[in-house]
């Protein structure tokens, strides 16, 4: 039967790794400079794109598909979790 979820999580891990290599750890740098509001803004942007695509009954807008946007949303969520874990002892 296999692990169907692993297909998606492996793809997401590959995307996150590739983007991190291409752009450096810009997400963490942004959070370090401007706080967790950055996470809210990035996730909000993705939710807005999802809403727009669904309302217009389109699975793709310009170069960004619904699938890409869902992966981005999951990716930012994981980056947020990673950031929280790495900074959990700060300020104590």
DODREN-226513 format. One line per 4 residues: for each residue z, x, y of N, C-alpha, C. Coordinates in steps of 0.05 Angstrom, whole numbers, plus 5000, padded with zeros to 4 digits. Each point is the difference from the previous one (the first is absolute). Layout:
<dolos>
Z X Y Z X Y Z X Y  ...;
</dolos>
This chain:
<dolos>
5000 5016 4976 5000 4984 5024 5000 5017 5025  5015 5022 5000 4999 5018 5023 5016 4991 5024  5001 5017 5019 5014 4995 5025 4980 4996 5022  4993 4974 5005 4980 4994 5021 5009 5008 5027;
5026 5000 5005 5011 5007 5027 4994 5030 5005  5001 5016 4980 4997 5029 5004 4973 5007 5011  4980 4985 4994 4973 5004 5011 5002 4999 5031  5013 4980 5010 5003 4997 5029 5018 5021 5012;
5022 5005 4987 5019 5019 5012 4989 5029 4999  4985 5006 4979 4987 5026 4999 4979 5003 5022  4984 4979 5005 4980 5000 5021 5014 5004 5027  5021 4985 5004 5015 5002 5025 5011 5028 5004;
5011 5012 4979 5011 5027 5002 4978 5020 5007  4977 4996 4989 4977 5018 5006 4992 4997 5030  4999 4976 5009 4993 4994 5028 5021 5013 5019  5025 4995 4994 5021 5011 5017 4999 5031 5001;
4996 5012 4977 4998 5029 4999 4976 5010 5016  4977 4988 4997 4976 5008 5014 5004 4997 5030  5011 4978 5009 5004 4995 5029 5020 5020 5011  5021 5006 4984 5020 5018 5009 4989 5028 5003;
4982 5008 4983 4986 5026 5002 4981 5000 5024  4987 4978 5004 4980 4999 5022 5013 4999 5028  5022 4985 5002 5012 4995 5026 5027 5014 5003  5010 5014 4980 5027 5010 5001 5019 4976 4997;
5025 5005 5004 5020 4979 4997 5004 4985 5027  4978 4989 5010 5001 4988 5027 5018 4976 5001  5003 4985 4978 5017 4977 4999 5029 5008 5005  5009 5020 4985 5028 5010 5004 5004 5011 5028;
4981 5014 5010 5002 5011 5027 5002 4977 5020  4985 4979 4996 5002 4977 5018 5027 4987 4999  5011 4997 4976 5026 4988 4997 5022 5017 5012  4997 5027 4996 5020 5018 5011 5000 4998 5031;
4976 4997 5011 4998 4999 5030 5008 4973 5011  4991 4978 4987 5002 4973 5012 5017 4981 4984  5011 5007 4977 5018 4983 4985 4986 4980 4982  5016 4984 4987 4990 4981 4980 4982 4979 5011;
4999 4997 5027 4981 4981 5012 4972 5006 4992  4994 5026 4995 4973 5008 4992 4993 4986 4973  5019 4999 4982 4995 4987 4974 4994 4970 5004  5015 4987 5017 4995 4972 5006 4972 4996 5011;
4992 5017 5019 4974 4997 5012 4978 5005 4980  5002 5020 4984 4978 5006 4980 4998 4977 4980  5023 4990 4990 4999 4978 4981 4990 4975 5014  5008 4995 5024 4991 4977 5015 4970 5000 5004;
4989 5024 5006 4971 5002 5003 4985 4992 4974  5011 5009 4978 4988 4993 4974 5002 4970 4994  5024 4989 5006 5003 4971 4996 4980 4984 5017  4996 5009 5025 4981 4987 5018 4972 5001 4989;
4992 5024 4989 4974 5003 4989 4996 4981 4975  5020 4999 4983 4999 4983 4977 4997 4971 5008  5016 4992 5020 4998 4972 5010 4972 4994 5011  4990 5019 5015 4973 4996 5012 4979 4998 4978;
5001 5017 4981 4980 4999 4978 5001 4974 4985  5025 4991 4994 5003 4975 4984 4991 4976 5017  5008 4999 5025 4993 4977 5017 4970 4997 5003  4986 5022 5001 4971 5000 5003 4986 4998 4973;
5016 5000 4978 4989 4998 4973 4981 5023 4995  5008 5024 5009 4984 5024 4996 5017 5020 4985  4987 5014 4981 5015 5020 4985 4996 5028 5012  4983 5001 5021 4994 5026 5012 4994 4996 5029;
5011 5018 5017 4994 5000 5029 4994 5029 5007  4976 5004 5011 4991 5027 5007 5002 5017 4974  5017 5020 5001 5002 5018 4977 5026 4995 4984  5015 4980 5008 5027 4995 4988 5000 4974 4984;
5004 5003 4974 5000 4976 4983 5029 4990 4997  5002 4976 4989 5026 4989 4994 5015 5018 4980  4985 5010 4980 5013 5019 4981 5010 5025 5014  4984 5012 5017 5009 5023 5015 5025 4995 5016;
5000 4977 5013 5023 4992 5017 5025 4996 4984  4997 4987 4977 5024 4997 4982 5010 5027 4990  4982 5018 4994 5009 5027 4992 5014 5014 5023  4989 4997 5024 5013 5012 5024 5028 4989 5004;
5003 4973 4996 5026 4987 5004 5020 5012 4979  4991 5002 4976 5017 5011 4979 5006 5030 5006  4980 5014 5010 5004 5028 5006 5020 5004 5022  4998 4985 5022 5020 5002 5022 5028 4992 4990;
5001 4981 4982 5026 4992 4989 5012 5023 4985  4984 5014 4984 5010 5023 4985 5008 5023 5018  4983 5005 5021 5007 5020 5019 5026 4994 5014  5004 4974 5006 5025 4992 5013 5024 5004 4981;
4997 4993 4975 5021 5005 4980 5006 5030 4997  4979 5016 5000 5003 5029 4997 5015 5011 5025  4993 4990 5023 5013 5009 5025 5030 4993 4999  5006 4975 4993 5028 4991 4999 5016 5017 4980;
4989 5006 4977 5014 5016 4980 5005 5028 5010  4980 5012 5013 5002 5027 5010 5020 5002 5024  5005 4978 5013 5017 5001 5024 5026 4983 4996  5007 4993 4976 5022 4982 4995 5027 5012 5008;
5003 5026 5000 5026 5013 5007 5002 5008 5029  4980 4995 5016 5000 5008 5028 5017 4980 5016  5014 5010 5019 5017 4984 5017 5027 4992 4988  5006 5010 4977 5026 4994 4987 5020 5022 5005;
</dolos>
